[in-house]
């Protein structure tokens, strides 16, 4: 093992941590440990947004009440509003990353088979089947916390969104065309990961303490290489 090759990869990782490098970002983000929803609804609970400049959606996300996985199966969908077309769908169940998705904030994300490019226009991302222990967060309910919307530096916007969207429980697979209230962030239900077109389909996501771990590995590598060099003398 060469010191230069071993160190280079770790130094690169440390640089990525320091720069906060992240190719993909969540559109709707919520960082509230222990936060639980209060609202059951079989139909879709949707969040509308506008694409200002083209983006690639790489994963769909569902709100995970209590951050403990899904007791049943909830379904995330991405719709184009202009013609009510269903563009993508993902089912979330259980607790494993393969079926429940990768945890990020208070949402879990499952990758699409390939990135989906969205051009300028309005879209709705929704989740249905919040039943039993799987609950959404609803504005006006006790302890409700708004999601943070990420524009990606102006690629997306909710500036002209004036209402929430849903579908009746009796028709959970239909386009969420019913309107609710005047808050564009009215519910904790859905999210998605996105990037600028042509971006690498990889996200550098490191939990707290990862930087210290990599520093330790770097120092271990330095010590290991030094001992080997001394042994050869």
N, C-alpha and C positions, 0 to 999 in steps of 0.2 A: 504493500500500500504506500503510495507516495504522499508525502505531506501536502504538496501543492494541490493535487487532485482532491484529496480528502477535505482540505480546508476550503477550497473554492466553492463547493456546493453548500457548505454550512454558512459561509460568508454571504453567499447569494440569498440564502433563506433569511438570514438576519437583516440584510438590506431590504428584503421584501416586507418584513415586519416593520421596520423603521419607516418605510415609505407608505405603509398602509395599502400596498398594492392589492387590488381586487378587480378582476375583469368583470364580474357580474355583481349586481347589487339588487336587494329586494325593493320592489316598488312600495309596498306597504310594510312598514317595519314596526315592531313593538318589542321593547326590551323591558319587561316587567316580571321578574322572577316570582313564581307562585300565583300569577294572575289567572283567575278562572272566569269563564263566561257564565251567564245566567239565563240564556234564552234558547229554547228548543224550537226548531222549525224544520219541517221536512222539505219545504220548497227552497228555492235558491235565494241566497242573500248576496246581492251584488254591489260592487263598487265600480263606478264609471270613471274613466280617465281619457284624456286626449293625447294622441301621439303627435308631437310637433314636428319632429324629424325622425326618420326611420330608426327602429330599434329591433334587436333580436331577442325574443323571449326564449330562454333556455330551460326553464322549469316552472311548474305551477306549484302554488303553496296553499295550505289550509291551516287555519287557526287551530292550535292545540291547547284546549282549555286545561289548565293545570300542568301543562308540559309533561304529560305522562303517556302520550300515545292516544290511540283511538279505540274505544270499546266496540264500536260498530264500524261501518264504512261510510265515510263522507266523500263527496265527489266534487272536485274543482273543475270549472269550465271557463274557457275564454271565448268571448263572443265579439263579433264585429257588429256594431249597432246599425250601420247603414242598411244592411240587408238581413240582419238577425242571423248571420251564419255562425255555426259552431266551429271554431278553429282548432281547439285543443281540449282534451279531457284527461283527467287523472283521478284514480281512486286511491284513497288512503285508508289503511286499516292496520290494527295491531300496534306493535311497538318497535319492530325491527326497521332498520334503515331501508331495507329492500321493499317493504310494504307500506311503512308509515312515512318514509322520507327522512331526509337529513334535517336535523333541528337547527334553526337559526332564529334567535329571538324567541317569539312566542308562536312561530309558524314552523311547519315542516314542509320540505320541498322535495318533489320528485321530478327528475329530469325528463324532458321530452326526448323522443328518439333522435331528433335533430332540431337545431335552432329554427324558430319560426319568426320570419321577418314581418313586422307590422309597419305599414306605411301611414302617412298622415290621416287622421280621422279619430272617431270616438269608438271606444271598446268598453266592454264590461267583463270583469273577472268575478266569478261567483263560486260559492260552495253551497251544496245542498245536503240534507240529511243530518242536520245537527239534532240528534235525538238522544234521550237518556243522559248518560254521562258526557256525551259529546255536545258541548254547548257553545254558542256564539256569544260575543259580547254585544250588547245593544245599547245605543245612546239613550240616556234617561234612566237606565237601570242602575242599581246600587253599585258603586265602585267602578263604573265604566271608565276606561282609559282609551283615548283616541290613538289610532295608529299614526305614525309619522309617514308622510308621503315623500318619496325620493324622486325628484325630477330628472336625475341623471345629468345635471348641468344644463337643464333646459330641453332635454329630449322629450320629456313628458310634462303634462300639466293637468291640474284639476281646477284651474282658476275659473272656468266657465261652467263647471258642474254644479248644479243647484239642488240636487236631490239624490236620494238613494234609490236602489232598484231591487225588486224581488219578484218571485213567482209564487203562486198559491201552493200550499202543501199538497193539494189534490193533483197538481200537475208539476212535479219537481223537475221534469226534464225539459219543460218549455222555456223559451227565451224569457228572461226576467224583465218583463216590460211594465210591471206595476211600479209606481213611484211612492216614495216614503219621505216625508219631511223635507228639510232644506239643508241638511248637513251631508256633504260629500263623503265624509268619513264616519258615517252613521253606525257602522257595525264592524266588529272584528270577525272576519270570516275568511277572506281570501287574500292571496298575494301572488307574486311571480318574480322570478329573477330575470334581469335583462341586462343587455350590454349594447354598445354601439355596433353597427354592422361590421363584420370582419374581425371582431375581437376574439381572442383565444377562448375556447370553451372550457376554461379552467378557472376556479376561484381559489385564491389563497385564503383559507379561513383557519385561524389559529386561536385556540382557547387561551384564557389567562394562564400565564406561567409557561407558555410555549417558548417565549423568548429566552427565559432563564434556562429552560431545558436545552435549547440549542446552544446556548453559551457554554453550558456544562459539557455537552458533547464536543464542542470545539476544543475546550481545554483538555478533555480526555484524549482527543486526537493528537493534540500537540504533545502531551506527555507520552503517549504511546509511541509516537514517531521518534521523540528524543531518546527514549529508552532503547529502541531498536538501533538507532545510530550509535549509541554508546556501546552496545553489545557487540557491534561489528568491529569496533576499534581494537 
